[in-house]
Amino acid sequence: MRVYDFDPGDFVINPSNKEWGIGQVQSIVNDKVTVNFQNVGKKTINTQNIMLEKYDEKN
């Protein structure tokens, strides 16, 4: 099981698709993270292919 620096409820960004906006983590199941992004809605991310970054006000 992979360890993440975010939990459900935290805010993240997808550095590869910053135009998606800030997303809130809905769930984490193994390598699949479901995120509700402000500009594109709900996406399920495979973290073996895409690395999400925890959002903070410095980003």
PDB file of N, CA, C and O in Angstrom:
ATOM      1  N   MET A   1       0.833  -1.190   0.000  1.00  0.00           N
ATOM      2  CA  MET A   1       0.000   0.000   0.000  1.00  0.00           C
ATOM      3  C   MET A   1       0.874   1.250   0.000  1.00  0.00           C
ATOM      4  O   MET A   1       1.848   1.340   0.748  1.00  0.00           O
ATOM      5  N   ARG A   2       0.525   2.187  -0.826  1.00  0.00           N
ATOM      6  CA  ARG A   2       1.286   3.423  -0.987  1.00  0.00           C
ATOM      7  C   ARG A   2       0.908   4.428   0.104  1.00  0.00           C
ATOM      8  O   ARG A   2      -0.244   4.482   0.534  1.00  0.00           O
ATOM      9  N   VAL A   3       1.871   5.211   0.541  1.00  0.00           N
ATOM     10  CA  VAL A   3       1.623   6.248   1.538  1.00  0.00           C
ATOM     11  C   VAL A   3       1.549   7.587   0.812  1.00  0.00           C
ATOM     12  O   VAL A   3       2.412   7.908  -0.004  1.00  0.00           O
ATOM     13  N   TYR A   4       0.514   8.364   1.115  1.00  0.00           N
ATOM     14  CA  TYR A   4       0.294   9.653   0.464  1.00  0.00           C
ATOM     15  C   TYR A   4       0.518  10.771   1.470  1.00  0.00           C
ATOM     16  O   TYR A   4       0.446  10.559   2.680  1.00  0.00           O
ATOM     17  N   ASP A   5       0.790  11.968   0.951  1.00  0.00           N
ATOM     18  CA  ASP A   5       0.912  13.124   1.843  1.00  0.00           C
ATOM     19  C   ASP A   5      -0.399  13.896   1.892  1.00  0.00           C
ATOM     20  O   ASP A   5      -0.421  15.062   2.286  1.00  0.00           O
ATOM     21  N   PHE A   6      -1.498  13.246   1.492  1.00  0.00           N
ATOM     22  CA  PHE A   6      -2.826  13.850   1.574  1.00  0.00           C
ATOM     23  C   PHE A   6      -3.833  12.779   1.962  1.00  0.00           C
ATOM     24  O   PHE A   6      -3.590  11.582   1.805  1.00  0.00           O
ATOM     25  N   ASP A   7      -4.957  13.233   2.466  1.00  0.00           N
ATOM     26  CA  ASP A   7      -6.028  12.361   2.932  1.00  0.00           C
ATOM     27  C   ASP A   7      -7.344  12.840   2.321  1.00  0.00           C
ATOM     28  O   ASP A   7      -7.408  13.953   1.799  1.00  0.00           O
ATOM     29  N   PRO A   8      -8.402  12.014   2.378  1.00  0.00           N
ATOM     30  CA  PRO A   8      -9.706  12.508   1.933  1.00  0.00           C
ATOM     31  C   PRO A   8     -10.056  13.818   2.638  1.00  0.00           C
ATOM     32  O   PRO A   8      -9.893  13.954   3.851  1.00  0.00           O
ATOM     33  N   GLY A   9     -10.536  14.770   1.854  1.00  0.00           N
ATOM     34  CA  GLY A   9     -10.855  16.093   2.374  1.00  0.00           C
ATOM     35  C   GLY A   9      -9.777  17.123   2.082  1.00  0.00           C
ATOM     36  O   GLY A   9     -10.047  18.324   2.075  1.00  0.00           O
ATOM     37  N   ASP A  10      -8.542  16.651   1.836  1.00  0.00           N
ATOM     38  CA  ASP A  10      -7.453  17.569   1.506  1.00  0.00           C
ATOM     39  C   ASP A  10      -7.594  18.073   0.073  1.00  0.00           C
ATOM     40  O   ASP A  10      -8.300  17.480  -0.742  1.00  0.00           O
ATOM     41  N   PHE A  11      -6.917  19.164  -0.216  1.00  0.00           N
ATOM     42  CA  PHE A  11      -6.929  19.746  -1.555  1.00  0.00           C
ATOM     43  C   PHE A  11      -5.628  19.424  -2.269  1.00  0.00           C
ATOM     44  O   PHE A  11      -4.550  19.467  -1.677  1.00  0.00           O
ATOM     45  N   VAL A  12      -5.746  19.098  -3.556  1.00  0.00           N
ATOM     46  CA  VAL A  12      -4.597  18.698  -4.368  1.00  0.00           C
ATOM     47  C   VAL A  12      -4.670  19.390  -5.728  1.00  0.00           C
ATOM     48  O   VAL A  12      -5.703  19.941  -6.111  1.00  0.00           O
ATOM     49  N   ILE A  13      -3.547  19.346  -6.446  1.00  0.00           N
ATOM     50  CA  ILE A  13      -3.513  19.753  -7.849  1.00  0.00           C
ATOM     51  C   ILE A  13      -2.875  18.626  -8.650  1.00  0.00           C
ATOM     52  O   ILE A  13      -2.124  17.812  -8.113  1.00  0.00           O
ATOM     53  N   ASN A  14      -3.184  18.593  -9.936  1.00  0.00           N
ATOM     54  CA  ASN A  14      -2.529  17.682 -10.863  1.00  0.00           C
ATOM     55  C   ASN A  14      -1.530  18.524 -11.647  1.00  0.00           C
ATOM     56  O   ASN A  14      -1.934  19.281 -12.529  1.00  0.00           O
ATOM     57  N   PRO A  15      -0.243  18.413 -11.350  1.00  0.00           N
ATOM     58  CA  PRO A  15       0.756  19.269 -12.010  1.00  0.00           C
ATOM     59  C   PRO A  15       0.750  19.136 -13.534  1.00  0.00           C
ATOM     60  O   PRO A  15       1.131  20.070 -14.239  1.00  0.00           O
ATOM     61  N   SER A  16       0.323  17.988 -14.042  1.00  0.00           N
ATOM     62  CA  SER A  16       0.273  17.772 -15.487  1.00  0.00           C
ATOM     63  C   SER A  16      -0.915  18.472 -16.132  1.00  0.00           C
ATOM     64  O   SER A  16      -0.915  18.710 -17.340  1.00  0.00           O
ATOM     65  N   ASN A  17      -1.932  18.805 -15.329  1.00  0.00           N
ATOM     66  CA  ASN A  17      -3.150  19.435 -15.837  1.00  0.00           C
ATOM     67  C   ASN A  17      -3.602  20.528 -14.880  1.00  0.00           C
ATOM     68  O   ASN A  17      -4.680  20.441 -14.293  1.00  0.00           O
ATOM     69  N   LYS A  18      -2.786  21.542 -14.727  1.00  0.00           N
ATOM     70  CA  LYS A  18      -3.110  22.609 -13.768  1.00  0.00           C
ATOM     71  C   LYS A  18      -4.408  23.324 -14.108  1.00  0.00           C
ATOM     72  O   LYS A  18      -5.034  23.923 -13.233  1.00  0.00           O
ATOM     73  N   GLU A  19      -4.825  23.265 -15.396  1.00  0.00           N
ATOM     74  CA  GLU A  19      -6.070  23.916 -15.793  1.00  0.00           C
ATOM     75  C   GLU A  19      -7.299  23.234 -15.173  1.00  0.00           C
ATOM     76  O   GLU A  19      -8.394  23.795 -15.198  1.00  0.00           O
ATOM     77  N   TRP A  20      -7.123  22.029 -14.618  1.00  0.00           N
ATOM     78  CA  TRP A  20      -8.229  21.359 -13.919  1.00  0.00           C
ATOM     79  C   TRP A  20      -8.597  22.127 -12.654  1.00  0.00           C
ATOM     80  O   TRP A  20      -9.714  21.998 -12.153  1.00  0.00           O
ATOM     81  N   GLY A  21      -7.686  22.908 -12.146  1.00  0.00           N
ATOM     82  CA  GLY A  21      -7.927  23.669 -10.927  1.00  0.00           C
ATOM     83  C   GLY A  21      -7.607  22.852  -9.688  1.00  0.00           C
ATOM     84  O   GLY A  21      -7.006  21.779  -9.759  1.00  0.00           O
ATOM     85  N   ILE A  22      -8.017  23.380  -8.575  1.00  0.00           N
ATOM     86  CA  ILE A  22      -7.802  22.725  -7.285  1.00  0.00           C
ATOM     87  C   ILE A  22      -8.861  21.644  -7.125  1.00  0.00           C
ATOM     88  O   ILE A  22     -10.027  21.845  -7.463  1.00  0.00           O
ATOM     89  N   GLY A  23      -8.439  20.498  -6.604  1.00  0.00           N
ATOM     90  CA  GLY A  23      -9.378  19.409  -6.386  1.00  0.00           C
ATOM     91  C   GLY A  23      -9.392  18.971  -4.935  1.00  0.00           C
ATOM     92  O   GLY A  23      -8.388  19.067  -4.230  1.00  0.00           O
ATOM     93  N   GLN A  24     -10.539  18.492  -4.506  1.00  0.00           N
ATOM     94  CA  GLN A  24     -10.655  17.952  -3.152  1.00  0.00           C
ATOM     95  C   GLN A  24     -10.702  16.432  -3.238  1.00  0.00           C
ATOM     96  O   GLN A  24     -11.506  15.868  -3.981  1.00  0.00           O
ATOM     97  N   VAL A  25      -9.830  15.773  -2.469  1.00  0.00           N
ATOM     98  CA  VAL A  25      -9.764  14.319  -2.460  1.00  0.00           C
ATOM     99  C   VAL A  25     -11.044  13.760  -1.845  1.00  0.00           C
ATOM    100  O   VAL A  25     -11.423  14.123  -0.731  1.00  0.00           O
ATOM    101  N   GLN A  26     -11.703  12.871  -2.589  1.00  0.00           N
ATOM    102  CA  GLN A  26     -12.930  12.245  -2.118  1.00  0.00           C
ATOM    103  C   GLN A  26     -12.640  10.892  -1.457  1.00  0.00           C
ATOM    104  O   GLN A  26     -13.176  10.582  -0.393  1.00  0.00           O
ATOM    105  N   SER A  27     -11.780  10.091  -2.108  1.00  0.00           N
ATOM    106  CA  SER A  27     -11.453   8.778  -1.555  1.00  0.00           C
ATOM    107  C   SER A  27     -10.109   8.312  -2.088  1.00  0.00           C
ATOM    108  O   SER A  27      -9.641   8.763  -3.134  1.00  0.00           O
ATOM    109  N   ILE A  28      -9.495   7.392  -1.336  1.00  0.00           N
ATOM    110  CA  ILE A  28      -8.240   6.765  -1.729  1.00  0.00           C
ATOM    111  C   ILE A  28      -8.413   5.266  -1.528  1.00  0.00           C
ATOM    112  O   ILE A  28      -8.632   4.798  -0.411  1.00  0.00           O
ATOM    113  N   VAL A  29      -8.310   4.511  -2.638  1.00  0.00           N
ATOM    114  CA  VAL A  29      -8.402   3.055  -2.576  1.00  0.00           C
ATOM    115  C   VAL A  29      -7.213   2.502  -3.357  1.00  0.00           C
ATOM    116  O   VAL A  29      -7.164   2.586  -4.584  1.00  0.00           O
ATOM    117  N   ASN A  30      -6.261   1.936  -2.626  1.00  0.00           N
ATOM    118  CA  ASN A  30      -5.021   1.443  -3.229  1.00  0.00           C
ATOM    119  C   ASN A  30      -4.363   2.565  -4.020  1.00  0.00           C
ATOM    120  O   ASN A  30      -4.034   3.599  -3.438  1.00  0.00           O
ATOM    121  N   ASP A  31      -4.157   2.398  -5.340  1.00  0.00           N
ATOM    122  CA  ASP A  31      -3.507   3.419  -6.152  1.00  0.00           C
ATOM    123  C   ASP A  31      -4.494   4.346  -6.855  1.00  0.00           C
ATOM    124  O   ASP A  31      -4.091   5.170  -7.676  1.00  0.00           O
ATOM    125  N   LYS A  32      -5.782   4.219  -6.542  1.00  0.00           N
ATOM    126  CA  LYS A  32      -6.809   5.042  -7.180  1.00  0.00           C
ATOM    127  C   LYS A  32      -7.286   6.127  -6.214  1.00  0.00           C
ATOM    128  O   LYS A  32      -7.752   5.843  -5.111  1.00  0.00           O
ATOM    129  N   VAL A  33      -7.155   7.367  -6.657  1.00  0.00           N
ATOM    130  CA  VAL A  33      -7.582   8.506  -5.853  1.00  0.00           C
ATOM    131  C   VAL A  33      -8.685   9.225  -6.615  1.00  0.00           C
ATOM    132  O   VAL A  33      -8.480   9.651  -7.752  1.00  0.00           O
ATOM    133  N   THR A  34      -9.851   9.362  -5.999  1.00  0.00           N
ATOM    134  CA  THR A  34     -10.954  10.093  -6.617  1.00  0.00           C
ATOM    135  C   THR A  34     -10.922  11.521  -6.101  1.00  0.00           C
ATOM    136  O   THR A  34     -10.913  11.769  -4.895  1.00  0.00           O
ATOM    137  N   VAL A  35     -10.904  12.460  -7.054  1.00  0.00           N
ATOM    138  CA  VAL A  35     -10.757  13.872  -6.733  1.00  0.00           C
ATOM    139  C   VAL A  35     -11.850  14.657  -7.461  1.00  0.00           C
ATOM    140  O   VAL A  35     -12.120  14.401  -8.634  1.00  0.00           O
ATOM    141  N   ASN A  36     -12.470  15.596  -6.779  1.00  0.00           N
ATOM    142  CA  ASN A  36     -13.448  16.478  -7.391  1.00  0.00           C
ATOM    143  C   ASN A  36     -12.747  17.807  -7.695  1.00  0.00           C
ATOM    144  O   ASN A  36     -12.517  18.614  -6.795  1.00  0.00           O
ATOM    145  N   PHE A  37     -12.406  18.029  -8.984  1.00  0.00           N
ATOM    146  CA  PHE A  37     -11.690  19.231  -9.408  1.00  0.00           C
ATOM    147  C   PHE A  37     -12.672  20.350  -9.734  1.00  0.00           C
ATOM    148  O   PHE A  37     -13.773  20.099 -10.224  1.00  0.00           O
ATOM    149  N   GLN A  38     -12.262  21.587  -9.457  1.00  0.00           N
ATOM    150  CA  GLN A  38     -13.157  22.727  -9.642  1.00  0.00           C
ATOM    151  C   GLN A  38     -13.522  22.972 -11.099  1.00  0.00           C
ATOM    152  O   GLN A  38     -14.620  23.463 -11.362  1.00  0.00           O
ATOM    153  N   ASN A  39     -12.663  22.655 -12.053  1.00  0.00           N
ATOM    154  CA  ASN A  39     -12.946  22.978 -13.450  1.00  0.00           C
ATOM    155  C   ASN A  39     -13.398  21.797 -14.309  1.00  0.00           C
ATOM    156  O   ASN A  39     -13.974  22.002 -15.377  1.00  0.00           O
ATOM    157  N   VAL A  40     -13.149  20.573 -13.866  1.00  0.00           N
ATOM    158  CA  VAL A  40     -13.497  19.407 -14.694  1.00  0.00           C
ATOM    159  C   VAL A  40     -14.328  18.367 -13.956  1.00  0.00           C
ATOM    160  O   VAL A  40     -14.678  17.338 -14.534  1.00  0.00           O
ATOM    161  N   GLY A  41     -14.645  18.614 -12.703  1.00  0.00           N
ATOM    162  CA  GLY A  41     -15.471  17.670 -11.953  1.00  0.00           C
ATOM    163  C   GLY A  41     -14.673  16.502 -11.407  1.00  0.00           C
ATOM    164  O   GLY A  41     -13.467  16.598 -11.177  1.00  0.00           O
ATOM    165  N   LYS A  42     -15.373  15.398 -11.206  1.00  0.00           N
ATOM    166  CA  LYS A  42     -14.789  14.245 -10.529  1.00  0.00           C
ATOM    167  C   LYS A  42     -13.926  13.426 -11.484  1.00  0.00           C
ATOM    168  O   LYS A  42     -14.352  13.085 -12.588  1.00  0.00           O
ATOM    169  N   LYS A  43     -12.719  13.119 -11.047  1.00  0.00           N
ATOM    170  CA  LYS A  43     -11.770  12.298 -11.807  1.00  0.00           C
ATOM    171  C   LYS A  43     -11.202  11.235 -10.881  1.00  0.00           C
ATOM    172  O   LYS A  43     -10.948  11.489  -9.703  1.00  0.00           O
ATOM    173  N   THR A  44     -11.006  10.043 -11.429  1.00  0.00           N
ATOM    174  CA  THR A  44     -10.302   8.991 -10.699  1.00  0.00           C
ATOM    175  C   THR A  44      -8.900   8.910 -11.277  1.00  0.00           C
ATOM    176  O   THR A  44      -8.715   8.665 -12.469  1.00  0.00           O
ATOM    177  N   ILE A  45      -7.917   9.120 -10.412  1.00  0.00           N
ATOM    178  CA  ILE A  45      -6.514   9.203 -10.811  1.00  0.00           C
ATOM    179  C   ILE A  45      -5.792   7.941 -10.386  1.00  0.00           C
ATOM    180  O   ILE A  45      -5.891   7.518  -9.234  1.00  0.00           O
ATOM    181  N   ASN A  46      -5.059   7.336 -11.322  1.00  0.00           N
ATOM    182  CA  ASN A  46      -4.184   6.215 -10.998  1.00  0.00           C
ATOM    183  C   ASN A  46      -2.833   6.816 -10.615  1.00  0.00           C
ATOM    184  O   ASN A  46      -2.125   7.362 -11.461  1.00  0.00           O
ATOM    185  N   THR A  47      -2.488   6.711  -9.348  1.00  0.00           N
ATOM    186  CA  THR A  47      -1.272   7.373  -8.865  1.00  0.00           C
ATOM    187  C   THR A  47       0.002   6.649  -9.288  1.00  0.00           C
ATOM    188  O   THR A  47       1.103   7.115  -8.997  1.00  0.00           O
ATOM    189  N   GLN A  48      -0.137   5.517  -9.969  1.00  0.00           N
ATOM    190  CA  GLN A  48       1.063   4.905 -10.560  1.00  0.00           C
ATOM    191  C   GLN A  48       1.460   5.661 -11.818  1.00  0.00           C
ATOM    192  O   GLN A  48       2.611   5.589 -12.248  1.00  0.00           O
ATOM    193  N   ASN A  49       0.507   6.392 -12.419  1.00  0.00           N
ATOM    194  CA  ASN A  49       0.764   7.131 -13.655  1.00  0.00           C
ATOM    195  C   ASN A  49       0.831   8.636 -13.451  1.00  0.00           C
ATOM    196  O   ASN A  49       1.554   9.325 -14.171  1.00  0.00           O
ATOM    197  N   ILE A  50       0.091   9.154 -12.487  1.00  0.00           N
ATOM    198  CA  ILE A  50       0.009  10.598 -12.254  1.00  0.00           C
ATOM    199  C   ILE A  50       0.256  10.869 -10.782  1.00  0.00           C
ATOM    200  O   ILE A  50      -0.383  10.267  -9.919  1.00  0.00           O
ATOM    201  N   MET A  51       1.180  11.771 -10.494  1.00  0.00           N
ATOM    202  CA  MET A  51       1.483  12.122  -9.115  1.00  0.00           C
ATOM    203  C   MET A  51       0.770  13.420  -8.756  1.00  0.00           C
ATOM    204  O   MET A  51       1.078  14.480  -9.301  1.00  0.00           O
ATOM    205  N   LEU A  52      -0.166  13.329  -7.855  1.00  0.00           N
ATOM    206  CA  LEU A  52      -0.860  14.518  -7.369  1.00  0.00           C
ATOM    207  C   LEU A  52       0.002  15.215  -6.325  1.00  0.00           C
ATOM    208  O   LEU A  52       0.801  14.583  -5.633  1.00  0.00           O
ATOM    209  N   GLU A  53      -0.172  16.508  -6.227  1.00  0.00           N
ATOM    210  CA  GLU A  53       0.550  17.277  -5.210  1.00  0.00           C
ATOM    211  C   GLU A  53      -0.455  17.920  -4.284  1.00  0.00           C
ATOM    212  O   GLU A  53      -1.474  18.452  -4.723  1.00  0.00           O
ATOM    213  N   LYS A  54      -0.154  17.866  -2.987  1.00  0.00           N
ATOM    214  CA  LYS A  54      -1.016  18.521  -2.011  1.00  0.00           C
ATOM    215  C   LYS A  54      -0.983  20.023  -2.269  1.00  0.00           C
ATOM    216  O   LYS A  54       0.084  20.603  -2.470  1.00  0.00           O
ATOM    217  N   TYR A  55      -2.150  20.641  -2.262  1.00  0.00           N
ATOM    218  CA  TYR A  55      -2.251  22.074  -2.508  1.00  0.00           C
ATOM    219  C   TYR A  55      -2.102  22.836  -1.213  1.00  0.00           C
ATOM    220  O   TYR A  55      -2.705  22.496  -0.196  1.00  0.00           O
ATOM    221  N   ASP A  56      -1.294  23.863  -1.269  1.00  0.00           N
ATOM    222  CA  ASP A  56      -1.279  24.823  -0.183  1.00  0.00           C
ATOM    223  C   ASP A  56      -1.233  26.209  -0.818  1.00  0.00           C
ATOM    224  O   ASP A  56      -1.033  26.328  -2.027  1.00  0.00           O
ATOM    225  N   GLU A  57      -1.410  27.219  -0.046  1.00  0.00           N
ATOM    226  CA  GLU A  57      -1.560  28.570  -0.588  1.00  0.00           C
ATOM    227  C   GLU A  57      -0.296  29.068  -1.283  1.00  0.00           C
ATOM    228  O   GLU A  57      -0.342  30.091  -1.966  1.00  0.00           O
ATOM    229  N   LYS A  58       0.814  28.382  -1.131  1.00  0.00           N
ATOM    230  CA  LYS A  58       2.069  28.789  -1.786  1.00  0.00           C
ATOM    231  C   LYS A  58       2.120  28.342  -3.233  1.00  0.00           C
ATOM    232  O   LYS A  58       2.909  28.878  -4.012  1.00  0.00           O
ATOM    233  N   ASN A  59       1.274  27.344  -3.624  1.00  0.00           N
ATOM    234  CA  ASN A  59       1.321  26.804  -4.999  1.00  0.00           C
ATOM    235  C   ASN A  59       0.854  27.812  -6.005  1.00  0.00           C
ATOM    236  O   ASN A  59       0.830  27.523  -7.202  1.00  0.00           O
TER     237      ASN A  59
END
